[in-house]
């Protein structure tokens, strides 16, 4: 099963705060520093997504660590990125679609990574703790999830009150 989510695919390069000469000398403070994507979800969150409780760390991109949870029909991944925001992802990422919306006064967006339209993969990007939390839903087999973006959005709305401000 291929995991084609936000990490690496949608980003256009190094995180904000980095350039060709390396990271900025004064990194941006973030409430996501101690946020652990592997321990964040409650059993109710995992049940809503239809996935198991055994997390698998995803560290393909150092500045965007995450954790995946697999179910029969879906894979759920939660990433954090301390350097980006919903607004910065709109311009820095490579997207087939990126639609901003609001969850309880917090900026959010539905993002479909370039090349992922009609592939059963959807990302919800939510401003959190000075960076973003990214909820990605992937269907395991084509047609397993009729509306991956609807499922990802439902879960993002459920967890939003617990995300760092």
Residue pairs with C-beta under 8 A, 6 or more apart in sequence:
1 75
1 140
3 58
3 68
3 75
3 77
3 138
4 113
4 115
4 116
4 119
4 121
4 138
5 77
5 79
5 113
5 121
5 123
5 134
5 136
5 138
6 64
6 79
6 93
6 111
6 113
6 123
6 125
6 134
6 136
7 58
7 60
7 61
7 64
7 66
7 79
8 60
8 61
8 64
9 94
9 113
9 114
9 115
9 116
10 89
10 93
10 94
10 95
10 111
10 113
10 114
10 123
11 61
11 64
11 92
11 93
11 94
12 92
12 93
12 94
13 92
14 63
15 63
15 64
15 81
15 83
15 84
16 83
16 84
16 88
16 92
17 23
17 24
17 27
17 28
17 83
18 24
18 63
18 83
28 82
28 83
28 130
29 130
30 82
30 83
30 129
30 130
30 131
31 128
31 129
31 130
31 131
31 164
31 165
32 80
32 81
32 82
32 128
32 129
32 130
32 131
32 133
32 164
33 82
35 80
35 128
35 129
35 133
35 164
36 67
37 55
37 65
37 66
37 67
37 78
37 79
37 80
37 133
38 55
38 57
38 67
39 55
40 78
40 159
40 162
41 49
41 69
41 76
41 78
41 159
43 53
44 158
45 155
45 158
45 159
46 52
46 53
46 69
46 76
48 154
48 155
48 158
49 69
49 71
49 74
49 76
49 137
49 151
49 155
50 71
50 72
50 73
50 74
51 69
51 70
51 71
51 74
51 75
51 76
52 69
52 70
52 71
53 69
54 69
54 70
55 67
55 68
55 69
56 67
56 68
56 69
56 70
57 65
57 66
57 67
58 65
58 66
58 67
58 68
58 77
58 79
59 65
59 66
63 81
63 82
63 83
64 79
64 80
64 81
64 134
65 79
65 80
66 77
66 78
66 79
66 80
66 134
66 136
67 77
67 78
68 75
68 76
68 77
69 75
69 76
69 77
70 76
70 140
71 140
72 140
73 139
73 140
73 141
73 144
73 145
74 137
74 138
74 139
74 140
74 144
74 145
74 148
74 151
75 137
75 138
75 140
76 135
76 136
76 137
76 155
77 134
77 135
77 136
77 138
78 133
78 134
78 135
78 136
79 133
79 134
79 136
80 128
80 131
80 132
80 133
80 134
81 131
81 132
81 134
82 129
82 130
82 131
83 131
84 92
84 131
84 132
85 107
85 127
85 131
85 132
86 100
86 107
86 108
86 109
86 125
86 126
86 127
86 132
87 107
89 98
89 109
89 111
89 125
89 132
90 98
90 100
90 109
93 111
93 113
94 113
94 114
95 111
95 112
95 113
95 114
96 112
96 113
96 114
96 115
96 116
96 117
97 110
97 111
97 112
97 117
98 109
98 110
98 111
98 112
99 109
99 110
99 111
100 107
100 108
100 109
101 108
101 109
101 110
102 108
103 126
103 156
103 157
103 160
104 157
104 160
104 161
106 126
106 127
106 128
106 160
106 163
107 126
107 127
108 124
108 125
108 126
108 127
108 156
108 160
109 124
109 125
110 122
110 123
110 124
110 149
110 152
110 153
111 122
111 123
111 124
111 125
112 121
112 122
112 123
112 149
113 121
113 123
120 138
120 139
120 142
120 143
120 144
120 145
120 148
121 136
121 137
121 138
121 139
121 148
122 136
122 137
122 148
122 149
122 151
122 152
123 134
123 135
123 136
123 152
124 134
124 135
124 136
124 149
124 152
124 153
124 155
124 156
125 132
125 133
125 134
126 132
126 133
126 134
126 135
126 156
126 160
126 163
128 163
128 164
128 165
129 163
129 164
129 165
130 164
133 159
133 163
135 152
135 155
135 156
135 159
136 152
137 145
137 148
137 149
137 151
137 152
137 155
138 148
139 145
139 148
145 151
